[in-house]
Amino acid sequence: MPLGCRTRPGSPLAAGALAVSLSLILLLGSAGCARNPVTGRPEAVLTSEKGEIEQGKQAARLVQEEIGLVEDPDLEAFVNALGQRLAQHSLRKHLEYSFQVADMPEANAFALPGGHVYVSRGLLALVNSENELAGVLGHEIAHVEARHSVRRQTASAPLVPLRIAAALGGAAASIVSPGLGQMVAGIGQLPGAFAMAAYSRDQEREADKLGQELAASAGFDPVGLAAFATTLAREEELEGQNMSRRSFLVSHPSSPERSSTAEAYARELTIAPDQPAPLDRLDFLRHLEGLVLGEPAAAGVFVDDRFLHPQLGIAFLLPPGWETLNSRRSVSVQSPDAAISLVLEIVSEGDDAMKAALAFGQVANLDGEPRAAQIHGLDAAKASTLVRAPGEIRQLLLAWIACDGLIYRIAGIAPLNRLAELRPDFKRTADSFHRLSDAERHEIFEDRLRLIEVRPGETLEEVNQRSDNRWDRARTALANGLEEGSELVPGTWLKIARSEPYPFPAGDPP
């Protein structure tokens, strides 16, 4: 049944690339025709609007589980209120839109079918006005409005289905017992990795223009999108070609052409006069103050060759010089040649490490009965097993440790001929597991966004020195929409990055 829709007058088709949206699990129902809400033209799609909404709900749950959301009620409320103001002007305003802050250090924004829209905290650190943020959110609303993800699914249908899937499982699970295979497959990989497909360039251009129209209709200056596109292009230049590789969601590279196109189109639009005026810059920036920058300490930090986790209250040593990865599911390290791995994860609730080891032994052929142990006064158990794969045998060393109602499992894995290298590193890590000490608590810091007022005659370098800014001059200029050599205006406010002790809750025991 085609959707009954109207088209927005004067909505041209075009695109740039603000961000790549998450691709979804395909609910492969019967293909059919629907009327595109933007163009008004019929098009073949794989799912109805009801199916689209259900896809979005499924994906939103995975975003929360795999990426996480920033828990800051004031910031959440501000972003959602701004998004809802824009969504009121969408051609699909009957959808239940939600606007949330994804716990990602990279600058990104993405939308899921059905109206789930996200901006990352890394992106918020770069925006300098409510107009810019309105342009970003408008762009993502436009992807939902034009059903771009559903149309991409249709275009991709003859290919391998798009999916969102955890990295656990896979080939290893098919050659060993399920419990062992799931664990081994996760070692050294990125747990919760997402499979994605980018929007087409035409869809990105269309989202840029539709987003600018939404911003103007809601009372914002549509040139804000052009200004932020310039910031993204500058960040790409500052970070180099590998910038997108750091992102969990890989974006199309931004370009000066995109910014100039958006700026030209902004001049064709009229800002609605009956809408509230955007916030001034300082009032806007105050909503961002205190934002965590980079990796959050709450998820654990690497300090020298140690891992310290303030929320779980644990710490342990790691092999020096190994590549580290801290995900929402596990902490893992790999030897420089990637042949040997260690991974720590929480496997269950409980206080009996031996029970957890015996349960694992029911799904894997252990080399012998698990051995009871004590590690820094904590109940523990150890075991080992072989993992056989075509052409290779790997040794798996295991330790379970009970601490404060949780069972942790440390696993080390290496080719059988490199077991002698694995043993000392595994033993050092497993036997170092302990509750976080008071001294270690004082070693946990994180960077947060703060505001500082410019004094008369100050240069950017002088502001950085006075404020102990963690950003260098180039990064500070970028984050504030300035050129490095800009003359600063006294009384204006700049965003800086300040290293601060992790804010343990009051009364939290050492």
DAPERA-V655825 format. One record per residue. N is the residue number from 1. SS is DSSP state (alpha for helix, beta for strand, coil for the rest). PSI is psi in radians with two decimals (999 if undefined). OMEGA is omega in whole degrees, 0 to 359 (none if undefined). Layout:
# DAPERA-V655825
[[N	SS	PSI	OMEGA] [N	SS	PSI	OMEGA]]
This chain:
# DAPERA-V655825
[[1	coil	2.05	180] [2	coil	2.56	177] [3	coil	2.40	175] [4	coil	1.99	186] [5	coil	2.76	172] [6	coil	2.80	177] [7	coil	2.61	176] [8	coil	2.20	181] [9	coil	2.37	175] [10	coil	0.41	179] [11	coil	1.70	181] [12	coil	2.81	178] [13	coil	2.24	180] [14	coil	-3.02	182] [15	beta	2.77	177] [16	coil	-2.42	177] [17	coil	1.45	178] [18	coil	-0.78	179] [19	coil	2.89	177] [20	coil	2.32	178] [21	coil	2.77	178] [22	coil	2.32	171] [23	coil	2.67	191] [24	coil	2.83	169] [25	coil	2.24	181] [26	coil	2.11	172] [27	coil	1.62	190] [28	coil	1.50	174] [29	coil	-2.93	180] [30	coil	2.39	178] [31	coil	2.64	180] [32	beta	-3.01	179] [33	beta	2.51	175] [34	beta	2.83	178] [35	beta	2.17	181] [36	coil	2.25	185] [37	coil	-0.34	181] [38	coil	-0.89	184] [39	coil	-0.40	184] [40	coil	0.00	182] [41	coil	2.56	176] [42	beta	2.59	178] [43	beta	2.64	178] [44	beta	2.30	178] [45	beta	2.78	181] [46	coil	-0.18	185] [47	coil	2.65	177] [48	coil	3.05	177] [49	alpha	-0.65	177] [50	alpha	-0.75	178] [51	alpha	-0.65	178] [52	alpha	-0.78	180] [53	alpha	-0.71	179] [54	alpha	-0.69	175] [55	alpha	-0.80	180] [56	alpha	-0.69	179] [57	alpha	-0.75	179] [58	alpha	-0.81	181] [59	alpha	-0.64	179] [60	alpha	-0.66	177] [61	alpha	-0.69	179] [62	alpha	-0.65	176] [63	alpha	-0.78	180] [64	alpha	-0.69	182] [65	alpha	-0.73	189] [66	alpha	-0.63	180] [67	alpha	-0.79	181] [68	coil	2.77	180] [69	beta	2.55	177] [70	coil	2.23	180] [71	coil	1.49	179] [72	coil	1.68	187] [73	alpha	-0.72	182] [74	alpha	-0.79	180] [75	alpha	-0.75	178] [76	alpha	-0.79	182] [77	alpha	-0.70	181] [78	alpha	-0.86	181] [79	alpha	-0.74	181] [80	alpha	-0.71	180] [81	alpha	-0.73	179] [82	alpha	-0.76	179] [83	alpha	-0.74	180] [84	alpha	-0.61	177] [85	alpha	-0.71	178] [86	alpha	-0.73	184] [87	alpha	-0.42	178] [88	coil	-0.31	181] [89	coil	0.11	179] [90	coil	2.61	175] [91	coil	-0.21	177] [92	coil	0.83	183] [93	coil	-0.11	176] [94	coil	-0.28	178] [95	coil	2.68	176] [96	coil	1.53	181] [97	coil	2.55	170] [98	beta	2.55	183] [99	beta	2.07	186] [100	beta	2.86	181] [101	beta	2.00	179] [102	beta	2.44	183] [103	coil	1.17	181] [104	coil	2.30	178] [105	coil	-0.37	180] [106	coil	2.69	177] [107	coil	2.00	181] [108	coil	2.80	173] [109	beta	2.54	180] [110	beta	2.79	181] [111	beta	2.57	175] [112	beta	2.67	178] [113	coil	2.54	177] [114	coil	-0.14	173] [115	coil	0.22	176] [116	beta	2.03	184] [117	beta	2.40	183] [118	beta	2.46	165] [119	beta	2.53	180] [120	beta	2.76	176] [121	alpha	-0.47	175] [122	alpha	-0.61	176] [123	alpha	-0.74	181] [124	alpha	-0.53	179] [125	coil	-0.30	183] [126	coil	-0.33	182] [127	coil	2.57	184] [128	coil	0.09	178] [129	coil	2.81	176] [130	alpha	-0.51	177] [131	alpha	-0.72	180] [132	alpha	-0.81	181] [133	alpha	-0.63	177] [134	alpha	-0.66	178] [135	alpha	-0.71	179] [136	alpha	-0.89	181] [137	alpha	-0.66	177] [138	alpha	-0.71	178] [139	alpha	-0.76	182] [140	alpha	-0.66	175] [141	alpha	-0.67	181] [142	alpha	-0.64	177] [143	alpha	-0.71	179] [144	alpha	-0.79	183] [145	alpha	-0.74	183] [146	coil	0.09	178] [147	coil	0.75	185] [148	alpha	-0.70	182] [149	alpha	-0.65	178] [150	alpha	-0.69	179] [151	alpha	-0.59	177] [152	alpha	-0.64	177] [153	alpha	-0.75	180] [154	alpha	-0.77	180] [155	alpha	-0.50	183] [156	alpha	-0.09	188] [157	coil	-0.69	181] [158	coil	-0.23	183] [159	coil	-3.02	177] [160	coil	2.29	182] [161	coil	2.42	174] [162	coil	2.64	183] [163	coil	2.80	165] [164	beta	2.15	184] [165	coil	2.51	173] [166	coil	2.64	182] [167	coil	-0.21	178] [168	coil	2.60	181] [169	coil	-2.49	177] [170	coil	-2.62	188] [171	alpha	-0.72	183] [172	alpha	-0.61	182] [173	alpha	-0.35	183] [174	alpha	-0.18	184] [175	alpha	-0.12	176] [176	coil	-3.11	181] [177	coil	2.65	186] [178	alpha	-0.81	183] [179	alpha	-0.77	180] [180	alpha	-0.72	182] [181	alpha	-0.71	180] [182	alpha	-0.70	182] [183	alpha	-0.81	182] [184	alpha	-0.68	181] [185	alpha	-0.46	181] [186	alpha	-0.32	184] [187	coil	2.23	176] [188	coil	0.03	177] [189	coil	3.09	178] [190	coil	1.72	181] [191	coil	2.49	178] [192	coil	0.36	180] [193	coil	2.54	182] [194	beta	2.42	170] [195	coil	2.32	187] [196	coil	2.83	170] [197	coil	2.41	183] [198	coil	2.72	169] [199	coil	2.73	175] [200	coil	2.85	179] [201	alpha	-0.65	178] [202	alpha	-0.67	178] [203	alpha	-0.66	178] [204	alpha	-0.72	177] [205	alpha	-0.72	178] [206	alpha	-0.75	180] [207	alpha	-0.64	176] [208	alpha	-0.86	185] [209	alpha	-0.74	177] [210	alpha	-0.68	179] [211	alpha	-0.68	177] [212	alpha	-0.65	177] [213	alpha	-0.73	177] [214	alpha	-0.77	180] [215	alpha	-0.80	180] [216	alpha	-0.69	179] [217	alpha	-0.49	181] [218	coil	0.08	176] [219	coil	0.21	180] [220	coil	2.72	179] [221	coil	2.04	183] [222	coil	-0.17	177] [223	alpha	-0.21	179] [224	alpha	-0.63	179] [225	alpha	-0.68	178] [226	alpha	-0.73	179] [227	alpha	-0.72	181] [228	alpha	-0.57	176] [229	alpha	-0.64	176] [230	alpha	-0.73	178] [231	alpha	-0.75	179] [232	alpha	-0.71	178] [233	alpha	-0.69	178] [234	alpha	-0.68	179] [235	alpha	-0.69	178] [236	alpha	-0.75	179] [237	alpha	-0.69	181] [238	alpha	-0.73	183] [239	alpha	-0.36	182] [240	coil	-3.09	187] [241	coil	-0.35	184] [242	coil	0.15	183] [243	alpha	-0.84	185] [244	alpha	-0.42	181] [245	alpha	-0.36	180] [246	alpha	-0.22	187] [247	coil	2.45	176] [248	coil	-0.49	176] [249	coil	2.03	187] [250	coil	2.12	184] [251	coil	2.69	166] [252	coil	2.50	174] [253	coil	2.45	176] [254	coil	2.98	183] [255	coil	2.68	175] [256	alpha	-0.57	180] [257	alpha	-0.68	181] [258	alpha	-0.71	180] [259	alpha	-0.77	181] [260	alpha	-0.61	177] [261	alpha	-0.77	179] [262	alpha	-0.66	179] [263	alpha	-0.71	179] [264	alpha	-0.72	181] [265	alpha	-0.56	179] [266	alpha	-0.59	181] [267	coil	-0.30	179] [268	coil	-0.21	186] [269	coil	2.68	178] [270	coil	2.22	179] [271	coil	2.22	182] [272	coil	2.17	184] [273	coil	-0.24	186] [274	coil	0.21	181] [275	coil	2.71	178] [276	coil	2.57	179] [277	coil	2.59	176] [278	coil	2.73	176] [279	coil	2.61	172] [280	coil	2.94	190] [281	alpha	-0.77	183] [282	alpha	-0.79	178] [283	alpha	-0.65	177] [284	alpha	-0.83	183] [285	alpha	-0.50	180] [286	alpha	-0.47	176] [287	coil	-0.37	183] [288	coil	-0.23	185] [289	coil	2.36	181] [290	coil	-0.05	180] [291	coil	2.34	177] [292	beta	2.33	179] [293	beta	2.52	180] [294	coil	-2.67	181] [295	coil	2.33	182] [296	coil	2.39	179] [297	alpha	-0.44	181] [298	alpha	-0.47	180] [299	alpha	0.08	181] [300	coil	2.61	181] [301	beta	2.62	173] [302	beta	2.10	178] [303	beta	1.93	186] [304	coil	-2.14	179] [305	coil	0.60	179] [306	beta	2.71	171] [307	beta	2.19	181] [308	beta	2.24	181] [309	beta	1.89	185] [310	coil	-0.61	183] [311	coil	-0.72	178] [312	coil	-0.37	179] [313	coil	0.67	181] [314	beta	2.86	177] [315	beta	2.69	176] [316	beta	2.84	180] [317	beta	2.72	177] [318	coil	2.70	177] [319	coil	2.22	182] [320	coil	2.46	176] [321	coil	-0.01	179] [322	coil	2.72	177] [323	beta	2.31	185] [324	beta	2.63	175] [325	beta	2.14	177] [326	beta	1.90	180] [327	coil	3.13	180] [328	coil	-0.29	182] [329	coil	-0.51	188] [330	beta	2.92	169] [331	beta	2.19	181] [332	beta	2.67	177] [333	beta	2.62	179] [334	beta	2.54	175] [335	coil	2.79	183] [336	coil	-0.54	179] [337	coil	0.12	176] [338	coil	0.26	181] [339	coil	-0.47	183] [340	coil	2.37	182] [341	beta	2.62	169] [342	beta	2.45	179] [343	beta	2.43	175] [344	beta	2.36	177] [345	beta	2.79	174] [346	beta	2.20	183] [347	beta	-0.38	180] [348	beta	2.98	168] [349	beta	2.73	178] [350	coil	3.07	180] [351	coil	0.31	182] [352	coil	1.71	182] [353	alpha	-0.69	181] [354	alpha	-0.68	179] [355	alpha	-0.73	179] [356	alpha	-0.69	179] [357	alpha	-0.76	179] [358	alpha	-0.66	178] [359	alpha	-0.69	177] [360	alpha	-0.64	179] [361	alpha	-0.32	179] [362	coil	-0.33	179] [363	coil	-0.05	179] [364	coil	2.54	179] [365	coil	1.63	180] [366	coil	2.72	179] [367	coil	-0.37	180] [368	coil	-3.10	178] [369	coil	2.45	175] [370	coil	2.59	182] [371	beta	2.25	178] [372	beta	2.58	181] [373	beta	2.91	172] [374	beta	2.23	179] [375	beta	1.89	182] [376	coil	0.77	177] [377	coil	0.10	181] [378	beta	2.46	178] [379	beta	2.29	184] [380	beta	2.90	175] [381	beta	2.60	181] [382	beta	2.65	179] [383	beta	3.07	177] [384	beta	2.83	178] [385	beta	2.82	176] [386	beta	2.51	175] [387	beta	2.02	183] [388	beta	2.25	176] [389	beta	2.79	179] [390	coil	2.07	177] [391	coil	0.08	183] [392	beta	2.49	171] [393	beta	2.24	179] [394	beta	2.57	178] [395	beta	2.37	179] [396	beta	2.12	175] [397	beta	2.39	189] [398	beta	2.52	172] [399	beta	2.31	174] [400	beta	2.37	182] [401	beta	2.26	178] [402	beta	2.23	181] [403	beta	2.05	174] [404	coil	0.83	174] [405	coil	0.06	179] [406	beta	2.59	175] [407	beta	2.09	177] [408	beta	2.54	175] [409	beta	2.22	174] [410	beta	2.21	181] [411	beta	2.41	173] [412	beta	2.41	182] [413	beta	2.42	180] [414	beta	2.74	171] [415	beta	2.57	185] [416	alpha	-0.60	181] [417	alpha	-0.02	177] [418	alpha	0.37	179] [419	alpha	-0.65	181] [420	alpha	-0.53	177] [421	alpha	-0.63	183] [422	alpha	-0.72	189] [423	alpha	-0.93	183] [424	alpha	-0.64	179] [425	alpha	-0.73	178] [426	alpha	-0.81	181] [427	alpha	-0.74	180] [428	alpha	-0.78	181] [429	alpha	-0.88	183] [430	alpha	-0.77	184] [431	alpha	-0.14	179] [432	coil	-0.13	183] [433	coil	2.23	181] [434	beta	2.89	175] [435	beta	2.52	181] [436	coil	2.25	179] [437	coil	2.88	179] [438	alpha	-0.69	179] [439	alpha	-0.70	180] [440	alpha	-0.59	177] [441	alpha	-0.63	181] [442	coil	-0.06	177] [443	coil	-0.05	185] [444	coil	2.03	180] [445	beta	2.81	172] [446	beta	2.74	180] [447	beta	2.38	177] [448	beta	2.62	179] [449	beta	2.21	176] [450	beta	2.84	180] [451	beta	2.48	178] [452	beta	2.44	182] [453	beta	2.37	180] [454	coil	2.33	177] [455	coil	2.78	180] [456	coil	2.32	175] [457	coil	0.00	183] [458	coil	2.52	171] [459	coil	2.96	179] [460	alpha	-0.70	179] [461	alpha	-0.69	180] [462	alpha	-0.65	176] [463	alpha	-0.75	179] [464	alpha	-0.78	181] [465	alpha	-0.73	182] [466	alpha	-0.55	187] [467	alpha	0.01	186] [468	coil	0.76	182] [469	coil	2.27	179] [470	coil	-0.36	177] [471	coil	2.53	172] [472	coil	3.13	185] [473	alpha	-0.71	181] [474	alpha	-0.76	181] [475	alpha	-0.66	179] [476	alpha	-0.75	178] [477	alpha	-0.79	180] [478	alpha	-0.85	184] [479	alpha	-0.39	182] [480	coil	0.17	178] [481	coil	0.57	182] [482	coil	2.83	167] [483	coil	2.66	184] [484	coil	-0.60	182] [485	coil	0.21	182] [486	coil	2.48	174] [487	coil	2.15	184] [488	coil	2.48	180] [489	coil	2.12	179] [490	coil	2.44	179] [491	coil	-0.22	176] [492	coil	2.84	184] [493	beta	2.42	180] [494	beta	2.57	171] [495	beta	2.38	174] [496	beta	2.94	176] [497	beta	2.16	182] [498	beta	2.28	177] [499	beta	2.19	184] [500	beta	2.62	176] [501	beta	2.53	177] [502	coil	2.30	184] [503	coil	1.42	176] [504	coil	2.48	177] [505	coil	2.52	179] [506	coil	2.33	179] [507	coil	0.01	178] [508	coil	2.17	185] [509	coil	2.51	178] [510	coil	999	none]]
